[in-house]
Structures are given as C-alpha cells and as structure tokens.
Amino acid sequence: MTALATIRDLTVTYRRDGSEVTALKGVNLDIVAGERLAIIGESGSGKSTLALAVAGLLPASARIEGHIDWFMPPTLGAKAPPSVLPDISPSRGEIGSSTVGSSPTASVIGESGDEGAISPLEGEMSGRTEGGAVERQPFHRSGVPLHGRDIGFVFQDPSASLDPVMTIGKQIAEVARTHLGLTWSQSYARAKSLLERVRLPDPDSALRAFPHQLSGGQKQRVAIAAAIAAGPKVLIADEATSALDTIVQAEIVALIRRLVTEDGMTLLFISHDIALAAELAERVAVFRHGQLVELGMTAQIVGAPAQPYTRALLNAHIGLDTRPLLDRAGLHA
Amino acid sequence: MSLLAVSNLTKRYRRGGKTIAAVDDVSFHVDPGETLALAGPSGSGKSTIARLVLRLIEPDDGRIEFESDDFLALRRAALRARRARLQMVFQDPLAAFNPRATVARVLDDPLRIHGIASRAERPRRIAALLERVGLTADLAPRAIHEISGGQRQRVAIARAIATKPSLIVLDEAVSALDVSVRGEILELLLDLQRQEKIAYLFISHDLGVIRSIAHRVILLDAGRVAENGDARTVIDAPQSAIGKALVAAAPRLNRAGP
C-alpha cells in the first residue's frame, strides 16, 4: 500500500453565530494511491468537511489544525505549493465548474518554496514525519495538489455546480484549457471525447447545450466529465448520486467505477448510504460526530464490524432482504 | 368500500410545444388502514399523483372518490372540511413550515382552522399530539428551525394527525432522514396506523423501505401503471421492465463477512 495522502490530527472548526462548531476532531487517515475509499456517516458526521479539507476547499473562516501530506507522482504534483494544509487558501466561488480551478497565484508561490519537486527521496526520508508504517517508495513529496488539475470534485447537485448560462462544452473545455495548456479548439475536442467517455447521448449537440436542457443524471455526467477533464489523480464524489433516482444512481456509480479504473484514479466516495458505498469501495471509513469511528476493508466493515456504531448503521439499513417492519410490528410499539 | 378510489387519472403538461402526460390513465384504490406505495423513477408521475390526490393541482381527466364522495366536485367549505380527513407529510418539513414559527404554532393552526379545539383547550391538545409522536411537551415553544430533522418530521406527523385523518399522503417523507432516525419514524407511522386505522399513500423511490412497510405497491413508468400488487410479491419477483430495473439498481449489503 502506498499512501497518496496522509491525514494527521486533522481538526476543523467552523464559527457560526458567534459559537464554534468542531466538524472534525483529530482525524488520522491514510488515502492509498489508486484505492476506492468510501467515507460514510450520517448528517453532522464531518464526512463532507473531510472531503472539502482534502480538496482544499474549506471556507477561509474555518480553523484548520493538523495536516494533510501528499505524495503525488512528480509529473502531476510538481508545481504544487507546500503541503501543510493551512497554507492553501482555497479560492471559493468557482461556481462555473464542478472542478475547482486552481488559483494561479497559489501555484506561483508554491513553485518557489517547495523543495520536494526536486529532491524526491531525501526530502521524503527527512521531512516526512508521522505514522511511518506507510510505504512511500515510488512517490516523492510534491506538496499539495492543484485542485481541478490533480483533484476532481463532484458535488451532490449538478444544477448548482454547473454554470446555467455557459454551454456544456465550454464548461468542460475551460478546465482542460486552464490546467493542460491546450488551445480552445484542442480543449473542445477533449470536451467532446470526455462527453463520449461519460456516455452522454449525442456529444456533438451536448457540447452546445446548456445545463437546463439535460436531465439530472445527464447533468451529473457532465459534472463528472468536467471533474476529470484535466486528468486528476484523485476524484472526490460528495453524495454525488444522492439526489438521483435509484436507476440513475446505479448508472452513475457504474460510470464512476469505470472511469476510476480506466484512469487509475484514487476515489473518495462520500455517502450516507452504507450499502451503496460498500458496493463501490474497497475500504470504508465510518465517521460520527466528526470522528473516525472505524476503518477497514469493505468486507470486514460490512461482515464483521468492530464498533457498535457501525453495527447500528448496518442494522438500520433497510434492504430488499431485510425482514419487513410490518412483520415486526408490535415489538417496539 | 375503498377509502380512496382513483380512476383514469390523467394530467398533461405542455413543454416546448409538446404535450406530455405526466400521469396517464392511472387507476388505483386505497383501503382503510392500509399502506399503498407508489414507486418509480424520476418523472414517472408519482409526486404528480400525490398532488392530484391532495387537489394541490387539478387533473385533466379522471375521477377521485374519497370517503365515498366525488372529491373533485367538492368546493370551498365542503372541500376544506374534507381536507381535514386527508393530510400530507412531505420530504422536507423545513420547506413545508414557516421556519420561524414555533412548534406550538404549527400544531395550533390545524386545531384552530378546523375548529377541533377551543383556544383554552388547544395547549393541552398540542402537548398530547407531541407525546403521541414521541416528543415531549417542552418542545412546544421551540422554533421549527431549531429542532433536529427527525424532530421536525415528527412535528409534521403530529400536525397531520391533529385533524384525525383517514388518509395521509407521505411524499418521500423518510427519504432525507438519517438511517437511525428513519427506522424510528417508520415505526411511529406503523404504530399510528395500527392504533388509529390511518391509511397511507406512501410515495418513495426506496424499494427496501416500501417492501418493509407497505401492503401493496404500484410501480409507475412514464406516467402509467407498469405493475401493481402485493408489495413483497412485486418487489421479490418483478415482472415489468421498470420493476426489474428498479430492483436491480437497489444497493445491496452483502453481510456474509470477510
């Protein structure tokens, strides 16, 4: 197992109406390169805060303690700024795209300061600190990834993450142009092939279409195309299928699985649905009240959970083979 | 005698010069004290049917009989009076209520509007309703936006039962709840059904939940009935194409162990 990122003692606090809310408390977690990792939990568990923290998208008002260290392959992370989390000042408001456009200033600052891009192994041996169990040999330190280029992010509601007055083609092409240095015509060609990859019917006319002309499932396919347009190493899907009906949800999950496999991406799949997460992920991390409750391989988490909370979540699942409540009526009345 | 009998219900929308039947010649009935589920993909017409039955929108064609009356013919005072018997709970109670209103106010409205309890009697009735749905009376002065999602849905159920309905339309009423809360709300609904003989028209995309609590199910596809029957029979062995697709798409937990 090679760690792509190590999260250490991550605590995130939001200020709200004068009081402070701790969304994540002392989280330690390694993200393994190339894995499909599910982050599951109920509302208030901190799962979305973790996704935003990994993507560097937390609001500037959030207080972040601890750190996330990245071990990106050199070709992709070379221009990134240094690796301690609070150094990223996420530029919010990238409303136009489902990926997060990197801020040009951040990459300039990063280039000057970071030793990691040049001296791979030494920097790694000396500088990296915590949790030595992880094998990092093939990678060297390259600091925080650039969002949009190195991390693609798919949100729950594609209507909110896509720009309603920009064509589908432009929204995808813009990501490719910004991060890959392509011309507009090259970027549009890439956008078209991406629309084919996400199996949008009639990609040619879809390029010229606006989001409102597509169904919810089609919009989410477009959002995924934009998220992977720059060839990111990491794809984060935050409740990306929760607003879709069951059939479309299954199609989008299958699409994410295929794209992640074909491109060798690392997947962070954030969900409240333990059954859905277990179908897709190799490992599952269970969160509650901002803390990591249990982490394990999917079969272990589902088949032999160690924590009572994980068992409670599994028992609360109502599947097609669960004994109907109608039969149990009276037991709890 | 059915409690609710819907026959040949049709609702068309015009979109971009084309006419689409959101609900196309749909017929079904609900018996007293039973749960009929409506399931289907997005756009299959299940929520439109809910709104038609509640007369939030009017159909282009068809007939709705409720408690043996021609429900579509009811007007004004007669309609208002009959609406006390036909209540609703939606997915998001925060959207359904004024968020600044207190719990007491939300429950006071139906008691007052339908003349169920005098002003002096209402605080006691509100406390009783809260207790009936598993809440405590000290929640009454709290604002709707202050309480948890599960508590809000209990308040929505309390408001629905305040007027002693015979039928409650539940439109994705447990879909937005955390799983731990969802089970409790479903048990509350079953308990109310047993005690008060309330029938439910239960609209959901979740076949697992439907199989767990519904007696019968209707599967809808593009506004039409694709399949209907005993909930477990249909879901365990669907015959229609949409039924097979819905069942195949439902996430499964393989709890066999590593």
Interface residues (C-beta under 8 A of the other chain):
Chain A: E42 S43 S215 G216 L244 D245 T246 I247 V248 Q249 A250 E251 H272 D273 I274 A275 L276 A278 E279 M297 A299 Q300 V302 G303 A304 A312 L313 L314 A316 H317 I318 G319 L320 D321 T322 P324 L325 L326 A329 G330 H332 A333
Chain B: P41 S42 G149 D178 V179 S180 R182 G183 L186 E187 L190 D191 R194 H205 D206 L207 G208 V209 R211 S212 I213 H215 R232 I235 D236 A245 L246 V247 A248 A249 A250 P251 R252 L253 N254 R255 A256 G257 P258
